[in-house]
Amino acid sequence: MSSKPARRKCLGCSEFFELDYRNAYHQAYCQEADCRQASKAASQARWLRKSGNGDYFRGAENTRRVQEWRKAHPGYWRKKSSVSNPGQPAPAQGVNPEQSSCNAPSQSSRTLQDVCLLQDPVVIGLISMLTGSTLQEDIASTARKLQACGRDILGLGAPVKTNSNGP
């Protein structure tokens, strides 16, 4: 007992297309890219024709509204980073200072802030673009390698290491 799907002539390309049963009562365009674009343009034109919508994005009041929204939503346009699901936390373990761990970072491993404390953000951005990573750990590692390479080229040798544990 299957009925034939309803068909309608597309307002964009004038070809007949099968209606989607969920929105058949108002579907006027087919799913072709050009027709979807025409549908969007027609929708925007209808919206602009409504009273009050023509100046929606103009004027001091609307400028203030947009500025307040932007202030309330800083960075809304930035690409969102993927956050991994941390799962269940590991049980706390006691620390034994005499025990050495292969997972503990070496003394030469420093944070990005240590490596680039006084660096211009442009350098950090450049390293990020070259490596394709925004992780501080990756940027710091690359910065250390670049610094070592630069010191080798200039014949400056290895930097003097200081004890970060205090006096």
One Martini backbone bead per residue (centre of mass of N, CA, C, O) as a GRO file, in nm:
protein
  167
    1MET     BB    1   0.059   0.062   0.023
    2SER     BB    2   0.205   0.257  -0.174
    3SER     BB    3   0.268   0.581  -0.237
    4LYS     BB    4   0.324   0.831  -0.432
    5PRO     BB    5   0.532   1.068  -0.450
    6ALA     BB    6   0.545   1.385  -0.436
    7ARG     BB    7   0.531   1.653  -0.679
    8ARG     BB    8   0.738   1.933  -0.798
    9LYS     BB    9   0.814   2.243  -0.918
   10CYS     BB   10   1.090   2.415  -0.943
   11LEU     BB   11   1.176   2.756  -0.895
   12GLY     BB   12   1.466   2.734  -1.020
   13CYS     BB   13   1.468   2.486  -1.266
   14SER     BB   14   1.176   2.352  -1.348
   15GLU     BB   15   1.188   2.082  -1.212
   16PHE     BB   16   1.100   1.781  -1.109
   17PHE     BB   17   1.032   1.680  -0.762
   18GLU     BB   18   1.068   1.521  -0.466
   19LEU     BB   19   0.919   1.534  -0.173
   20ASP     BB   20   0.952   1.595   0.150
   21TYR     BB   21   0.745   1.472   0.394
   22ARG     BB   22   0.822   1.690   0.625
   23ASN     BB   23   0.805   1.964   0.395
   24ALA     BB   24   0.585   1.967   0.157
   25TYR     BB   25   0.401   2.225   0.220
   26HIS     BB   26   0.686   2.430   0.151
   27GLN     BB   27   0.832   2.304  -0.084
   28ALA     BB   28   1.007   2.474  -0.379
   29TYR     BB   29   1.288   2.326  -0.380
   30CYS     BB   30   1.546   2.165  -0.464
   31GLN     BB   31   1.877   2.003  -0.398
   32GLU     BB   32   2.026   2.183  -0.562
   33ALA     BB   33   2.264   2.418  -0.531
   34ASP     BB   34   2.129   2.649  -0.695
   35CYS     BB   35   1.849   2.621  -0.558
   36ARG     BB   36   1.936   2.672  -0.268
   37GLN     BB   37   2.043   2.955  -0.327
   38ALA     BB   38   1.771   3.067  -0.426
   39SER     BB   39   1.619   3.010  -0.163
   40LYS     BB   40   1.787   3.191   0.018
   41ALA     BB   41   1.741   3.456  -0.135
   42ALA     BB   42   1.432   3.455  -0.106
   43SER     BB   43   1.425   3.451   0.203
   44GLN     BB   44   1.579   3.716   0.247
   45ALA     BB   45   1.385   3.895   0.086
   46ARG     BB   46   1.137   3.842   0.264
   47TRP     BB   47   1.260   3.950   0.526
   48LEU     BB   48   1.322   4.244   0.421
   49ARG     BB   49   1.011   4.316   0.352
   50LYS     BB   50   0.961   4.336   0.630
   51SER     BB   51   0.876   4.514   0.884
   52GLY     BB   52   1.186   4.630   1.035
   53ASN     BB   53   1.418   4.464   0.867
   54GLY     BB   54   1.574   4.672   0.685
   55ASP     BB   55   1.720   4.808   0.970
   56TYR     BB   56   1.854   4.586   1.153
   57PHE     BB   57   2.178   4.663   1.070
   58ARG     BB   58   2.109   4.962   1.141
   59GLY     BB   59   2.231   5.191   1.339
   60ALA     BB   60   2.302   5.268   1.663
   61GLU     BB   61   2.140   5.052   1.815
   62ASN     BB   62   2.246   4.805   1.650
   63THR     BB   63   2.543   4.853   1.698
   64ARG     BB   64   2.526   4.820   2.004
   65ARG     BB   65   2.407   4.535   2.006
   66VAL     BB   66   2.647   4.400   1.864
   67GLN     BB   67   2.870   4.490   2.061
   68GLU     BB   68   2.750   4.349   2.310
   69TRP     BB   69   2.752   4.064   2.196
   70ARG     BB   70   3.058   4.049   2.143
   71LYS     BB   71   3.139   4.098   2.440
   72ALA     BB   72   2.973   3.838   2.546
   73HIS     BB   73   3.124   3.674   2.277
   74PRO     BB   74   3.420   3.587   2.281
   75GLY     BB   75   3.539   3.401   2.013
   76TYR     BB   76   3.297   3.282   1.832
   77TRP     BB   77   3.475   3.248   1.551
   78ARG     BB   78   3.645   3.042   1.658
   79LYS     BB   79   3.791   2.757   1.654
   80LYS     BB   80   3.714   2.462   1.782
   81SER     BB   81   3.831   2.252   2.010
   82SER     BB   82   3.895   1.937   2.083
   83VAL     BB   83   3.746   1.742   2.340
   84SER     BB   84   3.833   1.506   2.541
   85ASN     BB   85   3.740   1.233   2.712
   86PRO     BB   86   3.858   1.159   3.030
   87GLY     BB   87   3.695   0.989   3.207
   88GLN     BB   88   3.834   0.823   3.451
   89PRO     BB   89   3.995   0.874   3.725
   90ALA     BB   90   4.280   0.829   3.870
   91PRO     BB   91   4.427   0.714   4.126
   92ALA     BB   92   4.590   0.816   4.386
   93GLN     BB   93   4.944   0.867   4.432
   94GLY     BB   94   5.226   0.840   4.572
   95VAL     BB   95   5.532   1.014   4.640
   96ASN     BB   96   5.869   0.926   4.540
   97PRO     BB   97   6.169   1.095   4.533
   98GLU     BB   98   6.367   0.844   4.466
   99GLN     BB   99   6.198   0.787   4.229
  100SER     BB  100   6.220   0.706   3.896
  101SER     BB  101   6.080   0.831   3.587
  102CYS     BB  102   5.999   0.795   3.248
  103ASN     BB  103   5.755   1.021   3.259
  104ALA     BB  104   5.931   1.230   3.349
  105PRO     BB  105   6.049   1.520   3.297
  106SER     BB  106   6.306   1.674   3.203
  107GLN     BB  107   6.503   1.943   3.272
  108SER     BB  108   6.483   2.050   2.967
  109SER     BB  109   6.184   2.056   3.021
  110ARG     BB  110   5.974   2.316   2.919
  111THR     BB  111   5.774   2.558   2.899
  112LEU     BB  112   5.658   2.795   2.696
  113GLN     BB  113   5.703   3.026   2.897
  114ASP     BB  114   6.009   2.968   2.935
  115VAL     BB  115   6.100   2.985   2.636
  116CYS     BB  116   5.878   3.246   2.558
  117LEU     BB  117   5.846   3.488   2.757
  118LEU     BB  118   5.967   3.735   2.548
  119GLN     BB  119   5.809   3.666   2.310
  120ASP     BB  120   5.655   3.710   2.033
  121PRO     BB  121   5.347   3.611   1.917
  122VAL     BB  122   5.444   3.570   1.626
  123VAL     BB  123   5.631   3.332   1.680
  124ILE     BB  124   5.418   3.141   1.787
  125GLY     BB  125   5.239   3.152   1.533
  126LEU     BB  126   5.453   3.049   1.337
  127ILE     BB  127   5.502   2.777   1.467
  128SER     BB  128   5.210   2.682   1.449
  129MET     BB  129   5.193   2.694   1.137
  130LEU     BB  130   5.434   2.503   1.073
  131THR     BB  131   5.324   2.253   1.256
  132GLY     BB  132   4.996   2.248   1.303
  133SER     BB  133   5.003   2.344   1.612
  134THR     BB  134   4.852   2.452   1.946
  135LEU     BB  135   5.030   2.309   2.134
  136GLN     BB  136   5.247   2.392   2.376
  137GLU     BB  137   5.429   2.145   2.368
  138ASP     BB  138   5.500   2.164   2.062
  139ILE     BB  139   5.603   2.455   2.056
  140ALA     BB  140   5.828   2.422   2.269
  141SER     BB  141   5.987   2.204   2.122
  142THR     BB  142   6.039   2.368   1.864
  143ALA     BB  143   6.175   2.611   2.002
  144ARG     BB  144   6.416   2.453   2.112
  145LYS     BB  145   6.522   2.356   1.838
  146LEU     BB  146   6.558   2.637   1.712
  147GLN     BB  147   6.750   2.747   1.926
  148ALA     BB  148   6.974   2.534   1.891
  149CYS     BB  149   7.023   2.588   1.591
  150GLY     BB  150   7.096   2.889   1.622
  151ARG     BB  151   7.337   2.846   1.813
  152ASP     BB  152   7.500   2.673   1.618
  153ILE     BB  153   7.524   2.877   1.386
  154LEU     BB  154   7.653   3.107   1.590
  155GLY     BB  155   7.843   2.961   1.809
  156LEU     BB  156   7.716   2.948   2.125
  157GLY     BB  157   7.601   2.705   2.222
  158ALA     BB  158   7.494   2.609   2.513
  159PRO     BB  159   7.299   2.690   2.752
  160VAL     BB  160   7.270   2.794   3.065
  161LYS     BB  161   7.188   2.617   3.344
  162THR     BB  162   6.931   2.634   3.577
  163ASN     BB  163   6.798   2.613   3.893
  164SER     BB  164   6.442   2.569   3.954
  165ASN     BB  165   6.438   2.496   4.282
  166GLY     BB  166   6.641   2.691   4.391
  167PRO     BB  167   6.887   2.772   4.647
   0.00000   0.00000   0.00000
